[in-house]
Amino acid sequence: PVLDLYPCFQKHAKGAPLFFKQDIHWTGRGHQLAADEILKFLRSVHYVE
């Protein structure tokens, strides 16, 4: 299975930044959003409870 985070990041682009201005690394908010989406995905495919 593959999880595309782009739609989620696009949906949450407004507000605090998801990426640092000087490079492409995620901010704390970006990491939290990614972690939440990954956990939701893993639960949906029954990899974790």
C-alpha positions as CSV (number, residue, x, y, z in Angstrom):
1,P,0.0,0.0,0.0
2,V,1.0,3.6,-0.7
3,L,0.0,6.7,1.2
4,D,0.1,10.0,-0.7
5,L,0.4,12.8,1.8
6,Y,0.1,15.5,-0.8
7,P,-3.7,15.9,-0.7
8,C,-3.6,16.2,3.1
9,F,-0.9,18.8,3.0
10,Q,-2.7,20.7,0.3
11,K,-5.9,20.7,2.4
12,H,-4.0,22.0,5.5
13,A,-1.8,24.5,3.7
14,K,-3.4,27.6,5.3
15,G,-2.3,28.6,8.7
16,A,1.0,27.7,10.3
17,P,3.6,26.6,7.7
18,L,4.1,22.8,7.0
19,F,7.6,23.4,5.5
20,F,10.5,25.6,6.5
21,K,11.0,28.5,4.2
22,Q,14.7,27.8,3.6
23,D,14.3,24.2,2.6
24,I,11.8,21.4,2.0
25,H,11.9,19.8,5.5
26,W,8.7,19.7,7.4
27,T,8.0,21.9,10.4
28,G,6.7,20.5,13.7
29,R,3.2,21.0,12.3
30,G,4.1,19.2,9.1
31,H,5.5,16.2,11.1
32,Q,2.4,16.1,13.3
33,L,0.1,16.2,10.3
34,A,2.1,13.4,8.6
35,A,2.1,11.3,11.7
36,D,-1.7,11.7,12.2
37,E,-2.3,10.7,8.5
38,I,0.1,7.7,8.6
39,L,-1.5,6.4,11.8
40,K,-5.0,6.8,10.3
41,F,-3.8,4.9,7.2
42,L,-2.2,2.1,9.2
43,R,-5.4,1.6,11.2
44,S,-7.5,1.6,8.0
45,V,-5.4,-1.3,6.6
46,H,-5.3,-3.0,10.0
47,Y,-1.5,-2.8,10.5
48,V,-2.0,-1.2,14.0
49,E,-4.9,-1.0,16.4
